Amino acid sequence: MDALESESRLARREEFAALLARVDRALFAFVFAMAPDRNDAEELLQETRVVLWEKFDDFAPGTNFLAWAYSVARLEVLKYRERRARHRRLFSNAAIEAISGEIRTAGDSGERRHAALQHCLGKLNARHGQLVRDRYLSGMTVEQLAVRIGRSCDAVYQSLSRIRRELFKCIERTLAAGGRG
């Protein structure tokens, strides 16, 4: 294997890891909704991760990774159910299909809301943006923020409340406008 091929494989691994990290919680929720218990869901998630890695070359870059991962997970759940056919089934295959369709739809909605949130965060003025980053990304308490900016805790709570309302309205407008808020 030459150095260029090695670099390409490393970049592909990093791309896979980043995509999987971004959707892993949603993927677990998807599997857990169709699995009889948490242990089975965790086993199914691990099997799904392995299959996703094995089939990563089939994934078309630029398409919806979560939707692709959901389809792989759904097939893994169905295979699991066939392997465990001797046990009583909690859901029929039709129910599994219906549940997976609902979860995929909800996941798509969540991705659109997340994109709208990112858009709206970018529209905040510098002071409000810094307040949100300090509170929610850095994990500073309201008390710490109040000391840092020289305001009362009540004033910080009120500011954060106004910013959240502003973000909510912006997200709703953005989604209504098809992502162009």
C-alpha positions in Angstrom: 0.0 0.0 0.0 1.5 3.3 -1.0 1.4 6.5 1.1 -1.4 8.1 -1.0 -3.7 5.1 -0.6 -2.9 5.0 3.2 -3.8 8.7 3.5 -7.0 8.1 1.6 -8.0 5.2 3.9 -7.2 7.3 7.0 -9.3 10.2 5.7 -12.1 7.8 5.0 -11.9 6.4 8.5 -11.9 9.9 10.0 -14.9 10.8 7.8 -16.8 7.7 9.0 -16.0 8.3 12.6 -17.2 11.9 12.4 -20.4 11.0 10.7 -21.1 8.1 13.1 -20.4 10.3 16.2 -22.8 12.8 14.9 -25.7 10.3 14.5 -24.9 7.7 17.1 -27.4 8.8 19.7 -30.2 9.1 17.2 -29.2 5.6 15.8 -29.4 4.1 19.3 -32.8 5.6 19.9 -34.0 4.2 16.5 -32.7 0.7 17.4 -34.0 0.9 21.0 -37.5 1.8 19.8 -37.6 -1.6 18.0 -35.6 -3.8 20.4 -37.1 -5.7 23.3 -34.7 -4.4 25.9 -31.7 -2.1 26.3 -29.1 -4.9 26.2 -30.5 -6.2 22.9 -30.6 -2.6 21.6 -26.9 -2.1 22.5 -25.9 -5.4 20.8 -27.9 -4.4 17.7 -26.3 -1.0 17.7 -22.8 -2.5 17.8 -23.7 -4.9 15.0 -25.1 -2.0 13.0 -21.9 0.0 13.5 -19.9 -2.9 12.2 -22.1 -3.2 9.1 -22.0 0.6 8.5 -18.2 0.4 8.6 -18.1 -2.6 6.3 -20.4 -0.9 3.8 -19.1 2.6 4.2 -17.7 2.6 0.6 -21.4 2.2 -0.5 -22.4 5.4 1.2 -22.7 8.3 -1.3 -20.9 11.3 0.2 -23.1 14.4 0.4 -26.3 12.3 1.0 -28.0 11.8 4.3 -25.8 9.6 6.5 -28.5 9.2 9.2 -31.1 8.0 6.7 -28.6 5.5 5.3 -27.7 4.4 8.8 -31.4 4.0 9.7 -31.9 1.7 6.7 -28.9 -0.5 7.7 -30.1 -0.6 11.3 -33.6 -1.5 10.2 -32.2 -4.5 8.3 -30.1 -5.5 11.3 -33.2 -5.4 13.5 -35.1 -7.6 11.0 -32.2 -10.1 10.9 -32.0 -10.1 14.7 -35.7 -10.9 14.9 -35.3 -13.8 12.5 -32.4 -15.2 14.5 -34.6 -14.9 17.7 -37.7 -16.2 16.0 -38.1 -18.9 18.7 -38.9 -16.1 21.2 -42.2 -14.4 21.3 -42.2 -11.3 19.0 -43.1 -8.0 20.5 -43.8 -6.4 17.2 -44.8 -7.7 13.8 -42.6 -6.9 10.8 -45.2 -4.5 9.7 -45.1 -2.7 13.0 -41.3 -2.6 12.8 -41.6 -1.0 9.3 -44.1 1.6 10.6 -42.0 2.5 13.7 -38.9 2.8 11.6 -40.7 5.1 9.1 -41.9 7.3 11.9 -38.5 7.5 13.5 -36.8 8.3 10.2 -39.3 11.1 9.7 -38.7 12.5 13.1 -34.9 12.2 12.6 -35.2 14.2 9.3 -37.2 16.8 11.2 -34.6 17.0 13.9 -31.8 17.5 11.4 -33.7 20.4 9.8 -34.4 21.9 13.2 -30.7 21.6 14.0 -29.7 23.3 10.8 -32.2 26.0 11.5 -30.8 26.5 15.0 -27.2 26.8 13.6 -28.5 29.4 11.1 -30.3 31.3 13.8 -27.3 31.2 16.2 -25.2 32.8 13.5 -27.7 35.7 13.4 -27.3 36.6 17.1 -25.4 39.7 17.9 -22.0 39.1 19.4 -23.0 39.7 23.0 -25.9 37.3 22.9 -23.9 34.8 20.9 -21.2 34.9 23.6 -23.8 34.5 26.4 -25.3 31.4 24.7 -21.8 29.9 24.1 -20.7 30.5 27.7 -23.9 29.1 29.1 -24.6 26.1 26.9 -21.3 25.2 25.3 -18.9 26.0 28.1 -21.4 25.0 30.8 -21.0 28.1 32.9 -23.7 28.5 35.5 -25.9 31.6 35.5 -24.2 32.7 38.7 -20.8 32.5 37.0 -22.1 34.4 34.0 -23.6 37.1 36.3 -20.2 37.6 37.9 -18.3 37.6 34.6 -20.5 40.2 33.0 -21.3 42.2 36.1 -25.1 41.7 36.1 -27.5 40.1 38.5 -28.6 36.5 38.2 -32.1 37.6 37.5 -30.9 39.8 34.7 -28.9 36.9 33.1 -31.9 34.6 33.4 -34.1 37.2 31.7 -31.5 37.7 28.9 -31.2 34.0 28.3 -35.0 33.6 28.3 -35.3 36.4 25.7 -32.5 34.9 23.6 -34.2 31.4 23.7 -37.5 33.0 22.6 -35.7 34.9 19.8 -34.0 31.6 18.7 -37.3 29.7 18.8 -39.1 32.3 16.6 -36.1 32.4 14.2 -36.1 28.6 13.9 -39.9 28.5 13.3 -39.5 31.2 10.6 -36.5 29.4 9.0 -38.4 26.1 8.9 -41.5 27.7 7.5 -39.4 29.4 4.8 -37.8 26.0 3.8 -34.5 26.6 5.6 -33.9 30.1 4.2 -35.1 32.1 7.4 
